[in-house]
Amino acid sequence: MTDTEVPGLLSTDLPFEFRTCPHLRQARRGAAARRVRTPAGDEAWLVSGHDEIKKLLIGRQLGRSHPTPEARAQYAHDPLYDQVESHDHAVADTAHAAVRAAVKPHFTARRMLRLRPTLATLVEGQVDQLIEHGPPAELRADFSGPLIRQVFTELFAVPAADRDRCLEVMRLGSEDGLGDLFEFVTELAATKAAAPDDSLMARLAASGLHGDQVVRIAMLLYLAGTGATSNQIDYGILLLAEESAQRERLAANPDQLPVAIEEMLRLAGSLTLPRYAREDFEIGDSTISAGDLVLLDLVDGNYDEDAFAEPTTFEAERRPNRHLTFGHGSWTCPGAPLARQVMQLVFASLLTRLPTLRPALPPGSTTGGPLTGGLPTTLEITW
């Protein structure tokens, strides 16, 4: 490693206002793949170009397996985020296909349409609580966090008698660790396996996965889904607070919200899982060796000026908008339809009921780090 190499911090981990910094954007352009050092202290390759990321996501060069998992490079030394699916590529491919086959039916357009009234009730109820709380409020603790936790109790089909406990262990999991939540999900997975229903967890169990695999996948879905969607809601609120003219146009023309949501998603981005090279291959002028850790920076891809005109500008009417926030190809996030539904309902409600919602103070630049989403830990809002 040399002093001139780019630090291995993914853009999704950078503080909110750093995303559009022209010096940062310039520093991250250049080679198709760059050697970096991760926050865990390991060496990796960072790929940030829009087209390069798309090609790797639809290709066979990368995967979520590693021949010697105990020796693999890691991004953050996080047991869930940095986990690999197997030491065998074929086994990992089979497991990935099984999970997608089990999960995909829960996010079809028809199912989302059936779920929409329930989601709308959850959104309106959370906005009710926010209004009752009164300003100032804390964005994540009082709004986006509890809302997304409720969405996941629906997704996991948690029995009504257990929902309060589930919501509490979800809330505490973000503060005191995941032990109680892991225990709850383990119990729920066993219940769904013993008495199958039409729930996501029952489908995972019926796909042939072992109980511990079902629990790990459910936990990963929860952690990735709650963190990413909460961040995307928070980010959208900050963007609309800064763009009053576009906010007013959207309030007057709510039918334009689906397009605006895609632009919020583009700028917010999401965290992508680490992947490993299955074989030696070349990208640009670089040769990546089998077993190397490869980080695909979806946020940087979304800010690529070769793919988007004026990429650092929030343009609510941007078309087309082929962002990478939900991945691409077989690595497209299966929960994307649910996230889009939730965001459309959230902003339709907020633009109508709390049109002046905004940060109480400008967001600080002291946040950022592995797996943080780049937003302040606490952010007061007012209206």
KAKA-V942863 format. One record per backbone hydrogen bond with DSSP energy under -1.0 kcal/mol. CO is the residue of the C=O (numbers start at 1). NH is the residue of the N-H. E is the energy in kcal/mol with one decimal. If there is no record, write none. Layout:
co->{CO:CO}
nh->{NH:NH}
e->{E:E}
This chain:
co->{2:7:10:11:13:15:16:18:21:22:23:24:26:34:36:37:38:42:44:45:46:47:49:50:51:52:53:54:61:63:64:68:69:75:78:86:88:89:90:91:92:93:94:95:96:97:98:99:100:103:104:108:109:110:111:112:115:116:117:118:119:120:121:122:123:124:125:126:127:128:129:130:137:138:139:139:140:143:144:145:146:147:148:149:150:151:152:153:155:159:160:162:163:164:165:166:167:168:169:172:172:178:179:180:181:182:183:184:185:186:187:188:189:190:191:199:200:201:202:205:210:211:212:213:214:215:216:217:218:219:220:221:222:223:224:225:226:227:228:229:230:231:232:233:234:235:236:237:238:239:243:244:245:246:247:248:249:253:254:256:257:258:259:260:261:262:263:264:265:275:276:277:281:283:286:288:289:292:293:294:295:296:297:298:299:301:304:304:310:315:321:324:326:328:329:333:335:336:337:338:339:340:341:342:343:344:345:346:347:349:350:354:358:369:374:379:380:381:382}
nh->{5:9:13:14:369:18:19:21:25:26:27:28:29:46:44:8:41:38:36:295:34:297:53:54:55:56:57:58:278:276:85:71:72:40:82:66:92:93:94:95:96:97:98:99:100:101:102:103:104:106:107:112:113:114:115:116:119:120:121:122:123:124:125:126:127:128:129:130:131:132:133:134:381:142:143:144:145:147:148:149:150:151:152:153:154:155:156:158:200:162:163:166:167:168:169:170:171:172:173:175:176:182:183:184:185:186:187:188:189:190:191:192:193:194:195:203:204:205:206:208:214:215:216:217:218:219:220:221:222:223:224:225:226:227:228:229:230:231:232:233:234:235:236:237:238:239:240:241:242:243:247:248:249:250:251:252:253:256:257:260:261:262:263:264:265:266:267:268:269:294:63:291:288:286:283:281:292:277:45:275:47:298:301:302:303:304:307:308:313:318:323:327:333:331:332:336:339:340:341:342:343:344:345:346:347:348:349:350:351:353:354:357:382:372:16:139:360:137:358}
e->{-1.4:-1.4:-2.0:-1.5:-1.3:-1.7:-1.2:-1.6:-2.4:-2.3:-2.3:-1.7:-1.0:-2.7:-2.3:-1.7:-2.2:-3.4:-2.7:-3.4:-2.0:-2.8:-2.5:-2.1:-2.3:-2.0:-2.2:-1.5:-3.3:-2.9:-3.0:-2.2:-1.1:-1.5:-2.8:-2.0:-2.3:-2.6:-2.3:-2.5:-2.6:-2.5:-2.3:-2.6:-2.4:-2.3:-2.0:-2.6:-2.8:-2.1:-2.2:-2.6:-2.1:-1.8:-2.2:-1.4:-2.4:-3.0:-2.0:-2.1:-2.7:-2.7:-2.3:-2.0:-2.4:-2.5:-2.0:-2.0:-2.6:-2.7:-2.4:-1.9:-3.2:-2.9:-1.1:-1.7:-1.7:-2.0:-2.2:-2.0:-1.8:-1.9:-1.9:-1.5:-1.4:-2.2:-2.6:-2.4:-1.0:-1.8:-1.0:-2.6:-2.9:-2.0:-2.6:-2.2:-2.3:-2.9:-1.7:-1.5:-3.8:-3.0:-2.1:-2.3:-2.8:-2.2:-2.2:-2.6:-2.7:-2.0:-2.1:-2.6:-2.2:-2.0:-2.2:-1.9:-2.2:-2.1:-2.2:-1.2:-2.3:-2.1:-2.2:-2.5:-2.7:-2.6:-2.5:-2.9:-2.4:-3.0:-2.8:-2.6:-3.0:-1.6:-2.2:-2.1:-2.1:-2.2:-2.5:-2.4:-2.7:-3.1:-2.1:-2.2:-2.1:-2.6:-2.6:-1.8:-1.5:-1.5:-2.4:-2.4:-1.9:-2.2:-2.3:-1.8:-1.4:-2.3:-1.7:-1.9:-3.0:-1.3:-1.3:-2.2:-2.7:-2.2:-2.2:-2.5:-2.8:-3.3:-1.7:-2.9:-3.2:-2.1:-2.5:-2.4:-2.3:-2.2:-2.5:-1.6:-2.9:-1.3:-2.1:-1.8:-1.0:-1.1:-1.5:-1.9:-1.9:-2.0:-1.5:-2.5:-3.3:-1.8:-1.8:-1.6:-2.3:-2.5:-2.0:-2.6:-2.5:-2.5:-2.3:-2.7:-2.5:-1.9:-1.9:-2.8:-2.2:-3.3:-2.1:-1.8:-2.9:-1.7:-1.5:-2.7:-2.7:-2.2:-2.3}
